[in-house]
Amino acid sequence: MSIDIFAGSNAAWLIPALSVLAFPITLFLGRFLPGKGSFIPIVAIAAGFILFWFVLSDFLSGGSVPLHVDIEWINIGFWEITWGFLVDRISVVMLGLITFVALLVQVYSLQYMKGDSRYGWYFSLHALFAGSMLLVVLADNLLFLYFAWELVGLGSYLLIGFWFDRRSAAEAAKKAFITTRIGDVGLLIGIIILFKATGTFHISSIIHVAQNGGISDSTIMWSSLLIFLGAMGKSGQFPLHVWLPDAMEGPTPVSALIHAATMVAAGVYLVARMMPLFDLVPEMQLIVVITGLFTFIFAGFIALVMTDMKRILAYSTISHLGLMMLSIGTGAVGAALFHLVVHGISKALLFLGAGNVMHSTNDETDCWRLGGLKSKMPITAGIFLIGSLSLAGIAPLSGFFSKDEILSSVYQEMGLGFLIVTLAGGFISALYIARLFLITFTGTSRTDAAKNAHESPVLMLFPVVMLTIVAIFLGMVAIPMGEFKGFTSFVEQESKFHIIPWLLVVSLSIAILGVVVGWLYYGKSRLSHKSVALRLGFMYKGALKGFWIDAIYQFVIDRIVLESGRLIATFDRIVINDTGIDGSAKSVLLSALKVRLIQTGKIYNYGTAMAFGVFLAVIVWWVF
């Protein structure tokens, strides 16, 4: 039976293929085309977004089942390695998020990056970055996934360090690349362990073998832990989160793309994809839960004291990624992916809104140096408010629905204690986002840059308005309507939507309380940054410094890694090289020089030596 590879879900492979192909075309031919070829990646991702709807319609109609496409790569006897695509409900959700956000970010970039000397290079990198992430979510085996995974890392390095002439940007790019490599090495080792245990890289085959007892519990535990380490690096989980705030040195549209739909989403996707393997080891589930919950609280508290708009949003991203990991650890994969989508839309909205502010205030990012922008930038202020309220979990915006799903799962699977801590994190989340909005957009202008601010051009407003509309109405997909049983049921193919009335009321009340407290302190009474510092004391200083995690890393690198490297280098030079290799060579040379002295060529010398040897032998024989 022939299969139409261009029909419905069969055409999913075209979605990453178009963006990947756009990269070399824009790179090599862009200089000869209008707008330096910027339209090529946009057309590619737009076509991908259209194709996504065809793929989605197949699954919504019930006429599509998970599609596997395998292509043989290496075949050596019994050893076969393939690469291919897997199109299922999880990958479909990710395809929609990536293509939609990437498309709007690229449209936004047309105006934001206008006049940049490397305009075409910027858009070609966008194509590579988006295409790589699309390959990650469609990969049907771990080897192919790892290849795409590393391409995502390369793309992030190039985009974060796009303005490499700035030392801070170059350092941030290196930091992101090196930090995520720690996780990537763990991921690679985990993949190798699973391949050794099963003889295959196919994700479904590995899970099937494990579920049928073909892999020992210890192997599952160690491989799962190493795979999770890879996810921690990409998704900024404590303690591998340190690269994410510094990634703000890249262009703001890049920050929106990284924090909303691409790099940071990769780790959450990987854990969601491999969760059937994690489920076989209860200890692993607990590790995911604790890591996610701690990251949620830890990063949220730091966001409370940050003054840079983009850094506040960066720590907010880390915090909410922790919430997603917490959800996956409790078994609520559908709820986690729903929050991933909702957070991606809201965070893209907020980052692009921050880009609007920077564009009109000479790149000012210190919110304490702004103020009063709602009268200068009413549209940006309105959309920023909607994004903030959605992120805080205020009904009826989309963030409310995704957060409620997660809280229900935490309560049912982990109990009241974990729920209380999660609710506390929700309060912190509402408080810091209210703080950001109130300081930046309300009150009076504090600097000339704020006083002279103006609304952004239409080309920059349009993508943000589109994201705002989606942020308002996206929550509706959580509610069962007719044959559609809701988002979580779509992902997990079983009825998962449930409401705990009292928990819904409590979570909404806590979110509102966070916003009200933010208004009382930062809106009404205008609590200053210095007064907060005086009240919190040591905790404030610690949070402002990220609780010295960066300093600890630097100490480990400078005092342990580098010093150990110097010690090993010294040992290698003196003992191994100078003494061992060069010393041995010199000894042989000196011995040869001395031995050659007995080679005189005179017979009487040789006879004397032989006679002396015989005499010496007789003496030894007689004595012993």
Buried (B, 14 or more C-beta within 10 A) or exposed (E): EEEEEEEBBBBBBBBBBBBBBBBEBBBEBBEEBEBBBBBBBBBBBBBBBEBBEBBBEBBBEEEBEBBEBBEEEEEEEEEBBBBBBBBBBBBBBBBBBBBBBBBBBBBBBBBBBEEBEBBBBBBBBBBBBBBBBBBBBBBBBBBBBBBBBBBBBBBBBBBBBBBBEEEEBBBBBBBBBEBBEBBBBBBBBBBBBBBEBBBBBBBBBBBBBBEEEBBEEEBBBBBBBBBBBBBBBBBBBBBBBBBBBBBBBBBBBBBBBBBBBBBBBBBBBBBBBBBBBBBBBEEBBEBBBBBBBBBBBBBBBBBBBBBBBBBBBBBBBBBBBBBBBBBBBBBBBBBBBBBBBBBBBBBBBBBBBBBBBBBBBEEBBBBBBBBBBBEBBEBBBBBBBBBBBBBBBBBEBBBBBBBBBBBBBBBBBBEEEBBEBBBBBBBBBBBBBBBBBBBBBBBEBBBEBBBEBEBBBEBBBBBBBBBBBBBBEBBEBBEBEEEEBBBBBBBBEEEBBEEBEEBBEBBBEBBBBBBBBBBEBBBEEBBEBEEBBEEBEEBBEBBBEBBEBBEEBEEEEEEEEEEEEEEEEEEEEEEEEEEEEEBEEEEEEEEEEEEEEEEEEEEEEEEEEEEEEEEEEEEEEEEE
